[in-house]
Amino acid sequence: MWPDVHVGSISLVETWFDHVLQAPEGRLFIIAPFIDIELLDACGALHSFWQAINHKQSRLRLWTATWDLAIAVSSALSVWPWQELMVYYGGPLHAKAYLHMPARRSPSALIGSMNFTRSGLRGCGELGVLLTPGTNTALNRLLFNLWQELETEAVGHPACRPLATRGGLK
């Protein structure tokens, strides 16, 4: 059984990855201004994580800081057959958030100082909060509202633009 809230450092990233892989379908939203492309690459350091996701039943939205990085992210992630892939870039982006909204399980969210980089995911004095609500209805509702707010922010932010999409909203 998952506790509702974990506060800690880098071990939270591994815990979030484990939570995603227990229900590897649904919606993922990754917000990070800085991303190491080799972590997204099909042959990279997180290969087993990306391979284990049920891509055909998963929608991934990723928001990063720059156009160049968004191009590289889109290229690296396009090798997987996502149900939907949307990459956004731009805006005054400092937030780091990792959300998972599985189809048949409670959601999880990691919110903290960790960029999607080697140093951000392995240490470097990072701190975060991992929310895994289980049957906590209020926390489930909070994460659902957070998802909607982030999606609205990414789509509606005047400086944030979609770079690439695959699939369509269903």
Steps between C-alpha positions, in 0.01 A plus 500: 500500500629844409505776759330818386796739514876439488746781563860442412768523241608303200355164607160654425577488127552123513184460708304700242643290214396185693150639549467575127614150407236339722241641258699582184214656305306821527625857494848628584587867533864596545592863559871576513692795360813288458502146360789270415404347167686176575247438782222498240686305234377146431853375570574739785531475875124466557445253216327242720260765634401628156477147360266383778240770434199390300548768234193417293285569806699797629492871436813697576515876531836657562569869558855631485669837474644541152415425139832318441443274799140437396619390153749256655241371751242447227750313286611275786145416613354452152660156471229364732145442366319737741124531488573872524826694532499877549816700562471862611770761539536855618377720770673604818540138608657410832254234622594134525209258522441140401139383493353161422128451454447129431175374357424246772695612805549805718727775366841607624694823482857593576550871551839632592829646388604209275559576133484201263880487489758254625597722793137594566390136521804373690565754769646846491311616813149455360184503709145405414159379606349183355123467520359150463145527629379141478142518626527854636219666305603856584857442384379325184282802425795734570719314249224494239455877543877549480507304171224717356668820617837401352340397175312830484818691588704324229234541234391849600831662598576779252870407479445123491451338164444141393792377296393155392200279542418144411152359533206706601294567804259219559 
